[in-house]
Amino acid sequence: MTDLVQAASPVVMGILNVTPDSFSDGGRYADLDAAIAHGVRLRGDGAHLVDVGGESTRPGADRVAAETEADRVRPVIRELAAAGVPVSIDTTRARVAELALAAGAQVVNDVSGGLADPDMARVVRDAGCPWVLMHWRGHSREMRELARYGDVVADVKAELAQRVEAALAAGVAADRIVIDPGLGFAKTAAHNWELSARLPELLALGYPLLFAASRKSHLGALLAVDGTPRPTEGREVATVATSVLAVAAGAWGVRVHDVRATADALAVWRATGSPRLAATGSSGPAGASSTGPAGAGGAQTSGEQR
């Protein structure tokens, strides 16, 4: 997986939630056969990784026991790995990550950035696998109260730097680390847009960055009609647009539900030979304001399932 972490081309991570209660597709892939079929489909559509998650992180979601989470993800990971599908495990628990890696997962995608389980660093270090460290301030039931910042980009950057330092101190190799600004996790819609517009400031930390805005509520709010947010299923085009802008700004990869549309759009982007904006010193995607698009809304916290 070293080549994937250091990839020059953008990495597409396809989302596979095997939960009954995720914000966008809860229950759709709780059945083992359906989950495996969807994972194989995501790979065929252009996903470099299929990210399997067994616990919802939507706002207010109840936590499940570690055994339940592991029982949900292990058979899916085992079958996908056997079919040659590269898999990442979306978990905050070291034991679940350990079992998932043993089942064939190759990457740990940790929404807590190692804060939820101090033993996660050991698991990742010993496995030598890539570790996605997301910016996180607390579990889903707490995140609405934690969305307070001075300068959201500066604060997220500083807190991510702390997580990276902790990982390095625990013996995790620097070339195994990927960062994620955590859109929707203890963030308002305005925070999400600010982070999206100023990705190069986060990239200054020197680590690959995963951008995960897929179907999140700040997109629904932006596309609202008469005050009613666009339903999750209608946010595909907005997801693709923000994903391409993130890659143009220098993101290493994007985590999405709609893999084929995203992969196609990125193929077009590559065909143009357009330089990444981060390499040209831009402060963010062209046309993005420092306060977010008009109509995006500032009070809404997205915080959907990773």
Steps between C-alpha positions, in 0.01 A plus 500: 500500500803732504440587136136586571584738785761669285279496190529797267156436353197564723379199696127422501373333817157345460266493800347173617300536821384166640290675764123524547507872582753700297375835373496423129474126438422348838380142471548472127813287531445336839447168321831324433433415136377853425806649669742281307327570170510873563866493599591315180287749305679797659834351401380449145374858489849630575556488876861448601381410850166386640449644849297261717333642811297319766398785730305812409654835592202716407401763761324339796579144395521244778826311529501127440708240681842427355396138443198612298710734290760230435235242412356740241823580321718188517308273261462782249868586513602135476292440187598825330869442570468148360349651186800730461327818617729731705319581824532757778331467837307799633519467878613680815567177690841335509359150546265538204785634289721208602234246406427680173867505404522129575198449273673678212456875545803703395427848639357631827266799459455639852251784540638573847858544387610261771325684783219252560729204564861556613591148385428582135851636446651167608275306263590723207869508587524123529306444178699762310181604325383846393300690763252774413492745791182707493447820697267409786377658820262240638246229430189566293280587797739780598605653169233770473621659823864481390470702177665812643814645346695822473633445148369157404780428254778606737341306786446184295854522366644533851293212636590276206866584557462378859353170381782454249759572769337245731501238224866562423588485869326162520724367224269532199706571188445842346434348158204305643307813605211663312304793647131587467348835609181327612232692315171476688656380825458779756477740205224730380422535132702823495794316656478232231512757222788686665703181528418409140616839376827497695627144454853613404545633854435151634723346235782713637524240778674286240273193499260356242146625561176305464196716421161360601200717418282238334127575527552699820244744626686819408449392139132437567468844660672666206252340259192559717172599340264715708702417809486124447846342461566285196458130597818297526436311177488831310843621610709296255588784264592732786713225653683448171557873459644551846710184468660617176566844649665334799726291278585809296596668827739216580298233682653151483162331485125530535258280690169469315181300462470567126823346375435479127393863464798615705749282314365622166526865606856448621588333170383815322700714743815295434447518124513880511845492655385763748754564777398453860419836654715425805803484274425845361461664839124552480312554824227259394268396220433773249202709596475369856444775753647500848155485654346236274248526219191711540216288626727237651390583851720539804311344785442151369738228614525216251690226684371214291623143484856485376 
